[in-house]
Amino acid sequence: MKILVAGTGFVGLTHAAVISEYGHEVYAYDVDEKKIAAYCSGDPKQIEEYVNEPGLSEIIAENLNRYLFFLHANDIENIIEGTDAIFLCPPTPPNPNGSSDLSYYLEVANHLARLLAKRHDQRRVVLINKSTVPIGTARRLEGVLKQHNVPNAGVASNPEFLPEGDAVEKSRRPDRVVVGADAEDDFKIIRRIYSQFVNHVRIRYIETTPETAEAIKYTANTLLLTYISFWNGVGARLGEAFPNIRMEDLKRGVTADGRISTWGSYVSNGAGGSCFGKDIQSLIYQFKSAGQPADLLQAVYDINEFQKVYLVDRAIQEAGANFNNRTVALLGLAFKQRTNDMRDASSLQVVNALLGRGVKSIRAYDPLAMNEARRFFNPDQNHLFERISYHNSPREAMQGSDMLFISTDWEEFRGLSRTIEQSVQPPYLVIDGRRMIPDYMELVERGYGYLAVGSPYLHKNASS
Ligand SMILES: NC(=O)c1ccc[n+]([C@@H]2O[C@H](COP(=O)([O-])OP(=O)(O)OC[C@H]3O[C@@H](n4cnc5c(N)ncnc54)[C@H](O)[C@@H]3O)[C@@H](O)[C@H]2O)c1
């Protein structure tokens, strides 16, 4: 199959690379010239500056200029001829009112429609929405194609479910492939693209209407966030309100029931990333526009946002912390482990809250996201970001600090208690947004203060 992929961010790049492994001829394009130059170089370092996913740069290097080609959006005119399918993967960020900003999407759609209208071969081509788009967008795409008089083209919805940090693995072996279309011709083309999944014993290959496919994506993502917010809104509150509740035992006891998921059964300083917050806001907006109540979703969203930053206030109120003129070590900047993505990360709100409370400096460390952080915390945009310095290890970040804040669940933070003891002396406050220190009671015994999601403030006087 000859396939075009529009937009080479996390989703477009991973998708293009993985389907090129199946032997399809894949042309992936973007408006970002620097990105395209980095991908064309085949150099893992340059590629990982943009998308850092385990195994991805290897697949790109292997298939580059054999099955996988990168080009700039201005150069697709020559290759659009003979294309069987086009995946649309542009960003769909939230507008200030929560609705999805479809401007990038419509730009891609109109650009493609203009070029497809001028094709000579006029063979069947299907335009497939991979981006997360509001219910009814495939229908809207159909309208764009009609408006440009594009002959012999269909539309489909094939939402992406990949989790960042595990994107390649999950693209190669997804839980399900959801395809929403109207015409059998279009289902056929998409079945050929995903031929190895169609009759797979473990992968559900679901064919449905475009609207159902769009709704599956929103339902799945908002349900996942609902489960995370349940643990934060109930589990964390239980542990903080009542004495002697062990969060880890609570979790094990509850999830022993086969009907209850272990995934997401943790308490944390909120779920970030480019999808959960954006998608739930969009569905709230879609419900409101359709005259439906969205109270449940609004509560889920609010709990998640509250979690991202409430530990800073708890530190002041419960632990008597004074951030003014202090130095805070911040471990973890990415929105979760195994990624350099900082979109909607809790660390963004933590940094702003700390700076707002007058910290003198923030000594940050993250195994992957430091370059990304320099972009997010650009001192040219806010001079207070000059107070952030970047360090090579947790130990180095902690040097000379008055407090520690753990914001991301990187595995390397799990055994941090020894490093804390070797780097900083008690009394010293450890604020743990991810409950990364299983032996926290030993720290407390040695005189450190420990404030975590899901526990009351622990310190020697309280514990003795
Ligand atoms: N990131 C995820 O984990 C994830 C998972 C599932 C679904 N999604 C959805 O997939 C979509 C894309 O997400 P992403 O994380 O890959 O976004 P991204 O911002 O990383 O990538 C989007 C890319 O599209 C490019 N682009 C913008 N306008 C363009 C145009 N006119 N022509 C060609 N390229 C253009 C941008 O330059 C960028 O490289 C969103 O709707 C998102 O909700 C994301």
The ligand as a MOL file (V3000), in Angstrom:
LIG
                    3D

  0  0  0     0  0            999 V3000
M  V30 BEGIN CTAB
M  V30 COUNTS 44 48 0 0 0
M  V30 BEGIN ATOM
M  V30 1 N 0.5320 11.7930 22.2410 0
M  V30 2 C -0.2200 10.7470 22.5120 0
M  V30 3 O 0.1150 9.9380 23.3460 0
M  V30 4 C -1.5130 10.5100 21.7610 0
M  V30 5 C -2.1550 9.2730 21.8910 0
M  V30 6 C -3.3340 9.0510 21.2070 0
M  V30 7 C -3.8800 10.0610 20.4220 0
M  V30 8 N -3.2540 11.2700 20.3300 0 CHG=1
M  V30 9 C -3.8470 12.2940 19.4720 0
M  V30 10 O -3.1310 12.3440 18.2400 0
M  V30 11 C -3.0660 13.6980 17.7540 0
M  V30 12 C -1.6300 14.1190 17.5530 0
M  V30 13 O -0.9810 14.0620 18.8080 0
M  V30 14 P 0.6000 14.1540 18.9310 0
M  V30 15 O 0.9150 13.9200 20.3640 0
M  V30 16 O 1.2380 13.3030 17.8970 0 CHG=-1
M  V30 17 O 0.8090 15.6920 18.5610 0
M  V30 18 P 2.1890 16.4450 18.1970 0
M  V30 19 O 1.9570 17.8660 18.4950 0
M  V30 20 O 3.3230 15.7130 18.8330 0
M  V30 21 O 2.3300 16.2300 16.6230 0
M  V30 22 C 1.5210 16.8440 15.6580 0
M  V30 23 C 2.3620 17.1480 14.4310 0
M  V30 24 O 1.5220 17.6910 13.4110 0
M  V30 25 C 2.2710 18.6620 12.6990 0
M  V30 26 N 1.4070 19.5480 11.9230 0
M  V30 27 C 0.6950 20.6370 12.3360 0
M  V30 28 N 0.0500 21.2120 11.2970 0
M  V30 29 C 0.3500 20.4650 10.1960 0
M  V30 30 C 0.0150 20.5670 8.8260 0
M  V30 31 N -0.7970 21.5230 8.3710 0
M  V30 32 N 0.5300 19.6500 7.9780 0
M  V30 33 C 1.3510 18.6740 8.4140 0
M  V30 34 N 1.7240 18.5370 9.7000 0
M  V30 35 C 1.2170 19.4170 10.5970 0
M  V30 36 C 3.0360 19.3800 13.8020 0
M  V30 37 O 4.1480 20.0830 13.3000 0
M  V30 38 C 3.4520 18.1880 14.6760 0
M  V30 39 O 4.6990 17.6590 14.2920 0
M  V30 40 C -3.8430 14.5400 18.7550 0
M  V30 41 O -5.1770 14.6420 18.3580 0
M  V30 42 C -3.7630 13.6920 20.0190 0
M  V30 43 O -4.8350 13.9330 20.8890 0
M  V30 44 C -2.0810 11.5070 20.9600 0
M  V30 END ATOM
M  V30 BEGIN BOND
M  V30 1 1 1 2
M  V30 2 2 2 3
M  V30 3 1 2 4
M  V30 4 1 4 5
M  V30 5 2 4 44
M  V30 6 2 5 6
M  V30 7 1 6 7
M  V30 8 2 7 8
M  V30 9 1 8 9
M  V30 10 1 8 44
M  V30 11 1 9 10
M  V30 12 1 9 42
M  V30 13 1 10 11
M  V30 14 1 11 12
M  V30 15 1 11 40
M  V30 16 1 12 13
M  V30 17 1 13 14
M  V30 18 2 14 15
M  V30 19 1 14 16
M  V30 20 1 14 17
M  V30 21 1 17 18
M  V30 22 2 18 19
M  V30 23 1 18 20
M  V30 24 1 18 21
M  V30 25 1 21 22
M  V30 26 1 22 23
M  V30 27 1 23 24
M  V30 28 1 23 38
M  V30 29 1 24 25
M  V30 30 1 25 26
M  V30 31 1 25 36
M  V30 32 1 26 27
M  V30 33 1 26 35
M  V30 34 2 27 28
M  V30 35 1 28 29
M  V30 36 1 29 30
M  V30 37 2 29 35
M  V30 38 1 30 31
M  V30 39 2 30 32
M  V30 40 1 32 33
M  V30 41 2 33 34
M  V30 42 1 34 35
M  V30 43 1 36 37
M  V30 44 1 36 38
M  V30 45 1 38 39
M  V30 46 1 40 41
M  V30 47 1 40 42
M  V30 48 1 42 43
M  V30 END BOND
M  V30 END CTAB
M  END
